[in-house]
């Protein structure tokens, strides 16, 4: 978050999802660091059980990241 570009390593990520405009709730699985500030998550079927899913990833000292997925046309 210091320059809003450089990857941050060693973070504990809070992963949440909002399904079809509902309140944010915890994702079923945790995000983990793959390498060098790149993080991955395995989404469960329950995390994407809607037409529009918004994912929110937050960690202390890092910018929040939002990703919206349209699961149906």
Biopython code that builds the backbone (N, CA, C, O; Angstrom):
import numpy as np
from Bio.PDB.StructureBuilder import StructureBuilder

atoms = [
    (1, "UNK", "N", (0.817, -1.199, 0.000)),
    (1, "UNK", "CA", (0.000, 0.000, 0.000)),
    (1, "UNK", "C", (0.859, 1.261, 0.000)),
    (1, "UNK", "O", (0.339, 2.359, -0.196)),
    (2, "UNK", "N", (2.161, 1.119, 0.216)),
    (2, "UNK", "CA", (2.997, 2.324, 0.252)),
    (2, "UNK", "C", (3.057, 2.997, -1.108)),
    (2, "UNK", "O", (3.007, 4.224, -1.188)),
    (3, "UNK", "N", (3.165, 2.214, -2.190)),
    (3, "UNK", "CA", (3.166, 2.814, -3.525)),
    (3, "UNK", "C", (1.978, 2.339, -4.368)),
    (3, "UNK", "O", (1.824, 2.767, -5.512)),
    (4, "UNK", "N", (1.146, 1.467, -3.820)),
    (4, "UNK", "CA", (-0.079, 0.968, -4.471)),
    (4, "UNK", "C", (0.199, 0.149, -5.723)),
    (4, "UNK", "O", (-0.710, -0.082, -6.521)),
    (5, "UNK", "N", (1.454, -0.299, -5.912)),
    (5, "UNK", "CA", (1.810, -1.083, -7.090)),
    (5, "UNK", "C", (2.618, -2.324, -6.705)),
    (5, "UNK", "O", (2.330, -3.425, -7.173)),
    (6, "UNK", "N", (3.622, -2.145, -5.857)),
    (6, "UNK", "CA", (4.526, -3.245, -5.521)),
    (6, "UNK", "C", (3.800, -4.341, -4.755)),
    (6, "UNK", "O", (2.997, -4.046, -3.869)),
    (7, "UNK", "N", (4.073, -5.617, -5.086)),
    (7, "UNK", "CA", (3.448, -6.720, -4.362)),
    (7, "UNK", "C", (3.899, -6.743, -2.900)),
    (7, "UNK", "O", (5.018, -6.349, -2.574)),
    (8, "UNK", "N", (3.005, -7.210, -2.032)),
    (8, "UNK", "CA", (3.337, -7.335, -0.614)),
    (8, "UNK", "C", (3.353, -8.812, -0.260)),
    (8, "UNK", "O", (2.430, -9.551, -0.600)),
    (9, "UNK", "N", (4.398, -9.232, 0.418)),
    (9, "UNK", "CA", (4.534, -10.633, 0.786)),
    (9, "UNK", "C", (4.132, -10.851, 2.241)),
    (9, "UNK", "O", (4.137, -9.918, 3.044)),
    (10, "UNK", "N", (3.784, -12.089, 2.568)),
    (10, "UNK", "CA", (3.526, -12.475, 3.947)),
    (10, "UNK", "C", (2.234, -11.959, 4.549)),
    (10, "UNK", "O", (2.117, -11.879, 5.772)),
    (11, "UNK", "N", (1.262, -11.607, 3.720)),
    (11, "UNK", "CA", (0.008, -11.069, 4.244)),
    (11, "UNK", "C", (-0.948, -12.178, 4.677)),
    (11, "UNK", "O", (-0.919, -13.289, 4.148)),
    (12, "UNK", "N", (-1.790, -11.850, 5.647)),
    (12, "UNK", "CA", (-2.919, -12.702, 6.000)),
    (12, "UNK", "C", (-4.139, -12.069, 5.343)),
    (12, "UNK", "O", (-4.585, -10.997, 5.752)),
    (13, "UNK", "N", (-4.672, -12.730, 4.329)),
    (13, "UNK", "CA", (-5.748, -12.192, 3.504)),
    (13, "UNK", "C", (-7.104, -12.572, 4.093)),
    (13, "UNK", "O", (-7.322, -13.718, 4.485)),
    (14, "UNK", "N", (-8.005, -11.604, 4.149)),
    (14, "UNK", "CA", (-9.408, -11.871, 4.458)),
    (14, "UNK", "C", (-10.145, -11.910, 3.126)),
    (14, "UNK", "O", (-10.171, -10.920, 2.395)),
    (15, "UNK", "N", (-10.746, -13.058, 2.813)),
    (15, "UNK", "CA", (-11.459, -13.246, 1.548)),
    (15, "UNK", "C", (-12.956, -13.305, 1.832)),
    (15, "UNK", "O", (-13.418, -14.117, 2.634)),
    (16, "UNK", "N", (-13.715, -12.421, 1.153)),
    (16, "UNK", "CA", (-15.162, -12.381, 1.318)),
    (16, "UNK", "C", (-15.833, -12.355, -0.040)),
    (16, "UNK", "O", (-15.230, -11.971, -1.042)),
    (17, "UNK", "N", (-17.116, -12.778, -0.059)),
    (17, "UNK", "CA", (-17.867, -12.722, -1.316)),
    (17, "UNK", "C", (-19.270, -12.208, -1.052)),
    (17, "UNK", "O", (-19.861, -12.442, 0.003)),
    (18, "UNK", "N", (-19.781, -11.498, -2.051)),
    (18, "UNK", "CA", (-21.157, -11.021, -2.061)),
    (18, "UNK", "C", (-21.823, -11.656, -3.274)),
    (18, "UNK", "O", (-21.331, -11.539, -4.396)),
    (19, "UNK", "N", (-22.953, -12.331, -3.039)),
    (19, "UNK", "CA", (-23.645, -13.022, -4.116)),
    (19, "UNK", "C", (-24.920, -12.269, -4.451)),
    (19, "UNK", "O", (-25.777, -12.059, -3.593)),
    (20, "UNK", "N", (-25.035, -11.866, -5.708)),
    (20, "UNK", "CA", (-26.210, -11.158, -6.214)),
    (20, "UNK", "C", (-26.589, -9.947, -5.356)),
    (20, "UNK", "O", (-27.767, -9.712, -5.088)),
    (21, "UNK", "N", (-25.591, -9.190, -4.934)),
    (21, "UNK", "CA", (-25.829, -7.953, -4.191)),
    (21, "UNK", "C", (-26.081, -8.129, -2.706)),
    (21, "UNK", "O", (-26.413, -7.164, -2.018)),
    (22, "UNK", "N", (-25.930, -9.338, -2.204)),
    (22, "UNK", "CA", (-26.130, -9.593, -0.782)),
    (22, "UNK", "C", (-24.955, -9.094, 0.047)),
    (22, "UNK", "O", (-23.961, -8.601, -0.488)),
    (23, "UNK", "N", (-25.085, -9.230, 1.349)),
    (23, "UNK", "CA", (-24.028, -8.813, 2.267)),
    (23, "UNK", "C", (-22.770, -9.650, 2.039)),
    (23, "UNK", "O", (-22.855, -10.803, 1.616)),
    (24, "UNK", "N", (-21.614, -9.070, 2.319)),
    (24, "UNK", "CA", (-20.367, -9.810, 2.216)),
    (24, "UNK", "C", (-20.300, -10.851, 3.324)),
    (24, "UNK", "O", (-20.668, -10.583, 4.468)),
    (25, "UNK", "N", (-19.828, -12.039, 2.971)),
    (25, "UNK", "CA", (-19.623, -13.133, 3.918)),
    (25, "UNK", "C", (-18.294, -13.793, 3.592)),
    (25, "UNK", "O", (-17.771, -13.643, 2.488)),
    (26, "UNK", "N", (-17.757, -14.516, 4.547)),
    (26, "UNK", "CA", (-16.456, -15.161, 4.359)),
    (26, "UNK", "C", (-16.510, -16.197, 3.252)),
    (26, "UNK", "O", (-17.496, -16.920, 3.112)),
    (27, "UNK", "N", (-15.447, -16.264, 2.468)),
    (27, "UNK", "CA", (-15.306, -17.339, 1.491)),
    (27, "UNK", "C", (-15.031, -18.647, 2.240)),
    (27, "UNK", "O", (-14.535, -18.632, 3.367)),
    (28, "UNK", "N", (-15.353, -19.759, 1.613)),
    (28, "UNK", "CA", (-15.192, -21.066, 2.245)),
    (28, "UNK", "C", (-13.722, -21.409, 2.492)),
    (28, "UNK", "O", (-13.402, -22.077, 3.476)),
    (29, "UNK", "N", (-12.829, -20.961, 1.613)),
    (29, "UNK", "CA", (-11.401, -21.289, 1.722)),
    (29, "UNK", "C", (-10.572, -20.027, 1.914)),
    (29, "UNK", "O", (-11.007, -18.921, 1.593)),
    (30, "UNK", "N", (-9.389, -20.215, 2.436)),
    (30, "UNK", "CA", (-8.485, -19.089, 2.671)),
    (30, "UNK", "C", (-7.614, -18.830, 1.446)),
    (30, "UNK", "O", (-7.292, -19.744, 0.688)),
    (31, "UNK", "N", (-7.242, -17.572, 1.272)),
    (31, "UNK", "CA", (-6.260, -17.201, 0.250)),
    (31, "UNK", "C", (-4.872, -17.454, 0.826)),
    (31, "UNK", "O", (-4.625, -17.196, 2.004)),
    (32, "UNK", "N", (-3.974, -17.956, -0.003)),
    (32, "UNK", "CA", (-2.611, -18.222, 0.429)),
    (32, "UNK", "C", (-1.629, -17.629, -0.572)),
    (32, "UNK", "O", (-1.956, -17.424, -1.740)),
    (33, "UNK", "N", (-0.436, -17.362, -0.097)),
    (33, "UNK", "CA", (0.576, -16.788, -0.986)),
    (33, "UNK", "C", (1.215, -17.892, -1.824)),
    (33, "UNK", "O", (1.701, -18.893, -1.297)),
    (34, "UNK", "N", (1.204, -17.690, -3.123)),
    (34, "UNK", "CA", (1.854, -18.608, -4.051)),
    (34, "UNK", "C", (3.354, -18.326, -4.066)),
    (34, "UNK", "O", (4.169, -19.230, -3.883)),
    (35, "UNK", "N", (3.711, -17.046, -4.289)),
    (35, "UNK", "CA", (5.111, -16.643, -4.342)),
    (35, "UNK", "C", (5.199, -15.146, -4.598)),
    (35, "UNK", "O", (4.398, -14.598, -5.355)),
    (36, "UNK", "N", (6.161, -14.483, -3.978)),
    (36, "UNK", "CA", (6.506, -13.092, -4.290)),
    (36, "UNK", "C", (5.310, -12.138, -4.290)),
    (36, "UNK", "O", (5.224, -11.268, -5.157)),
    (37, "UNK", "N", (4.386, -12.283, -3.338)),
    (37, "UNK", "CA", (3.257, -11.377, -3.257)),
    (37, "UNK", "C", (2.096, -11.704, -4.177)),
    (37, "UNK", "O", (1.185, -10.891, -4.335)),
    (38, "UNK", "N", (2.113, -12.890, -4.789)),
    (38, "UNK", "CA", (0.989, -13.366, -5.600)),
    (38, "UNK", "C", (0.200, -14.350, -4.745)),
    (38, "UNK", "O", (0.758, -15.306, -4.205)),
    (39, "UNK", "N", (-1.098, -14.108, -4.629)),
    (39, "UNK", "CA", (-1.954, -14.915, -3.761)),
    (39, "UNK", "C", (-2.971, -15.677, -4.591)),
    (39, "UNK", "O", (-3.401, -15.212, -5.646)),
    (40, "UNK", "N", (-3.356, -16.868, -4.100)),
    (40, "UNK", "CA", (-4.340, -17.691, -4.785)),
    (40, "UNK", "C", (-5.431, -18.114, -3.810)),
    (40, "UNK", "O", (-5.225, -18.127, -2.596)),
    (41, "UNK", "N", (-6.583, -18.457, -4.352)),
    (41, "UNK", "CA", (-7.678, -18.984, -3.548)),
    (41, "UNK", "C", (-8.429, -20.000, -4.402)),
    (41, "UNK", "O", (-8.601, -19.808, -5.605)),
    (42, "UNK", "N", (-8.869, -21.073, -3.771)),
    (42, "UNK", "CA", (-9.744, -22.038, -4.427)),
    (42, "UNK", "C", (-11.158, -21.698, -3.978)),
    (42, "UNK", "O", (-11.499, -21.848, -2.805)),
    (43, "UNK", "N", (-11.977, -21.240, -4.919)),
    (43, "UNK", "CA", (-13.346, -20.869, -4.587)),
    (43, "UNK", "C", (-14.225, -22.113, -4.551)),
    (43, "UNK", "O", (-14.154, -22.963, -5.439)),
    (44, "UNK", "N", (-15.051, -22.210, -3.516)),
    (44, "UNK", "CA", (-16.004, -23.308, -3.395)),
    (44, "UNK", "C", (-17.237, -22.992, -4.228)),
    (44, "UNK", "O", (-17.488, -21.833, -4.560)),
    (45, "UNK", "N", (-17.998, -24.010, -4.562)),
    (45, "UNK", "CA", (-19.238, -23.806, -5.320)),
    (45, "UNK", "C", (-20.156, -22.811, -4.613)),
    (45, "UNK", "O", (-20.818, -22.005, -5.267)),
    (46, "UNK", "N", (-20.200, -22.863, -3.287)),
    (46, "UNK", "CA", (-21.060, -21.945, -2.527)),
    (46, "UNK", "C", (-20.621, -20.486, -2.681)),
    (46, "UNK", "O", (-21.435, -19.576, -2.525)),
    (47, "UNK", "N", (-19.347, -20.261, -2.986)),
    (47, "UNK", "CA", (-18.832, -18.889, -3.148)),
    (47, "UNK", "C", (-19.258, -18.253, -4.457)),
    (47, "UNK", "O", (-19.230, -17.029, -4.586)),
    (48, "UNK", "N", (-19.648, -19.056, -5.423)),
    (48, "UNK", "CA", (-19.997, -18.526, -6.745)),
    (48, "UNK", "C", (-21.410, -18.942, -7.164)),
    (48, "UNK", "O", (-21.714, -19.017, -8.355)),
    (49, "UNK", "N", (-22.255, -19.207, -6.193)),
    (49, "UNK", "CA", (-23.615, -19.681, -6.451)),
    (49, "UNK", "C", (-24.565, -18.503, -6.656)),
    (49, "UNK", "O", (-25.435, -18.248, -5.824)),
    (50, "UNK", "N", (-24.395, -17.794, -7.759)),
    (50, "UNK", "CA", (-25.236, -16.653, -8.093)),
    (50, "UNK", "C", (-24.914, -16.163, -9.487)),
    (50, "UNK", "O", (-24.030, -16.699, -10.156)),
    (51, "UNK", "N", (-25.634, -15.142, -9.923)),
    (51, "UNK", "CA", (-25.397, -14.570, -11.246)),
    (51, "UNK", "C", (-24.266, -13.547, -11.241)),
    (51, "UNK", "O", (-23.495, -13.460, -12.197)),
    (52, "UNK", "N", (-24.170, -12.770, -10.154)),
    (52, "UNK", "CA", (-23.125, -11.750, -10.015)),
    (52, "UNK", "C", (-22.460, -11.947, -8.662)),
    (52, "UNK", "O", (-23.111, -11.835, -7.623)),
    (53, "UNK", "N", (-21.174, -12.240, -8.673)),
    (53, "UNK", "CA", (-20.422, -12.488, -7.453)),
    (53, "UNK", "C", (-19.317, -11.442, -7.358)),
    (53, "UNK", "O", (-18.523, -11.289, -8.286)),
    (54, "UNK", "N", (-19.266, -10.731, -6.250)),
    (54, "UNK", "CA", (-18.188, -9.776, -6.011)),
    (54, "UNK", "C", (-17.311, -10.327, -4.895)),
    (54, "UNK", "O", (-17.788, -10.644, -3.805)),
    (55, "UNK", "N", (-16.025, -10.435, -5.188)),
    (55, "UNK", "CA", (-15.044, -10.896, -4.214)),
    (55, "UNK", "C", (-14.311, -9.686, -3.656)),
    (55, "UNK", "O", (-13.980, -8.750, -4.384)),
    (56, "UNK", "N", (-14.062, -9.723, -2.346)),
    (56, "UNK", "CA", (-13.307, -8.642, -1.690)),
    (56, "UNK", "C", (-12.161, -9.286, -0.915)),
    (56, "UNK", "O", (-12.372, -10.177, -0.093)),
    (57, "UNK", "N", (-10.949, -8.820, -1.193)),
    (57, "UNK", "CA", (-9.760, -9.314, -0.511)),
    (57, "UNK", "C", (-9.105, -8.154, 0.217)),
    (57, "UNK", "O", (-8.801, -7.125, -0.386)),
    (58, "UNK", "N", (-8.889, -8.322, 1.523)),
    (58, "UNK", "CA", (-8.281, -7.263, 2.331)),
    (58, "UNK", "C", (-7.185, -7.851, 3.213)),
    (58, "UNK", "O", (-7.201, -9.038, 3.541)),
    (59, "UNK", "N", (-6.237, -7.004, 3.590)),
    (59, "UNK", "CA", (-5.172, -7.379, 4.519)),
    (59, "UNK", "C", (-4.608, -6.102, 5.124)),
    (59, "UNK", "O", (-4.579, -5.060, 4.469)),
    (60, "UNK", "N", (-4.170, -6.181, 6.348)),
    (60, "UNK", "CA", (-3.571, -5.037, 7.020)),
    (60, "UNK", "C", (-2.354, -4.555, 6.241)),
    (60, "UNK", "O", (-1.469, -5.345, 5.911)),
    (61, "UNK", "N", (-2.311, -3.260, 5.950)),
    (61, "UNK", "CA", (-1.181, -2.671, 5.239)),
    (61, "UNK", "C", (-1.239, -2.793, 3.736)),
    (61, "UNK", "O", (-0.285, -2.434, 3.046)),
    (62, "UNK", "N", (-2.361, -3.302, 3.209)),
    (62, "UNK", "CA", (-2.485, -3.473, 1.753)),
    (62, "UNK", "C", (-3.789, -2.846, 1.277)),
    (62, "UNK", "O", (-4.740, -2.711, 2.047)),
    (63, "UNK", "N", (-3.827, -2.470, 0.015)),
    (63, "UNK", "CA", (-5.054, -1.953, -0.581)),
    (63, "UNK", "C", (-6.054, -3.089, -0.768)),
    (63, "UNK", "O", (-5.667, -4.215, -1.082)),
    (64, "UNK", "N", (-7.326, -2.799, -0.579)),
    (64, "UNK", "CA", (-8.373, -3.786, -0.837)),
    (64, "UNK", "C", (-8.459, -4.049, -2.329)),
    (64, "UNK", "O", (-8.215, -3.158, -3.142)),
    (65, "UNK", "N", (-8.807, -5.279, -2.682)),
    (65, "UNK", "CA", (-8.979, -5.653, -4.089)),
    (65, "UNK", "C", (-10.385, -6.220, -4.252)),
    (65, "UNK", "O", (-10.799, -7.109, -3.509)),
    (66, "UNK", "N", (-11.112, -5.694, -5.234)),
    (66, "UNK", "CA", (-12.461, -6.165, -5.546)),
    (66, "UNK", "C", (-12.460, -6.765, -6.934)),
    (66, "UNK", "O", (-11.883, -6.199, -7.862)),
    (67, "UNK", "N", (-13.108, -7.916, -7.080)),
    (67, "UNK", "CA", (-13.234, -8.591, -8.368)),
    (67, "UNK", "C", (-14.696, -9.001, -8.519)),
    (67, "UNK", "O", (-15.249, -9.663, -7.641)),
    (68, "UNK", "N", (-15.323, -8.613, -9.627)),
    (68, "UNK", "CA", (-16.707, -9.007, -9.886)),
    (68, "UNK", "C", (-16.727, -10.022, -11.016)),
    (68, "UNK", "O", (-16.102, -9.834, -12.060)),
    (69, "UNK", "N", (-17.465, -11.106, -10.780)),
    (69, "UNK", "CA", (-17.595, -12.190, -11.743)),
    (69, "UNK", "C", (-19.042, -12.324, -12.148)),
    (69, "UNK", "O", (-19.921, -12.442, -11.294)),
    (70, "UNK", "N", (-19.305, -12.308, -13.458)),
    (70, "UNK", "CA", (-20.627, -12.588, -13.975)),
    (70, "UNK", "C", (-20.640, -14.065, -14.357)),
    (70, "UNK", "O", (-19.933, -14.474, -15.278)),
    (71, "UNK", "N", (-21.439, -14.866, -13.654)),
    (71, "UNK", "CA", (-21.399, -16.304, -13.887)),
    (71, "UNK", "C", (-22.341, -16.734, -15.004)),
    (71, "UNK", "O", (-22.223, -17.843, -15.523)),
    (72, "UNK", "N", (-23.280, -15.861, -15.377)),
    (72, "UNK", "CA", (-24.226, -16.169, -16.451)),
    (72, "UNK", "C", (-24.358, -14.955, -17.340)),
    (72, "UNK", "O", (-24.245, -13.826, -16.863)),
    (73, "UNK", "N", (-24.601, -15.170, -18.660)),
    (73, "UNK", "CA", (-24.729, -14.007, -19.562)),
    (73, "UNK", "C", (-25.990, -13.222, -19.316)),
    (73, "UNK", "O", (-26.237, -12.222, -19.992)),
]
sb = StructureBuilder()
sb.init_structure("model")
sb.init_model(0)
sb.init_chain("A")
sb.init_seg("    ")
for serial, (resi, resn, name, xyz) in enumerate(atoms, 1):
    if name == "N":
        sb.init_residue(resn, " ", resi, " ")
    sb.init_atom(name, np.array(xyz, "f"), 0.0, 1.0, " ", f" {name:<3s}", serial, name[0])
structure = sb.get_structure()
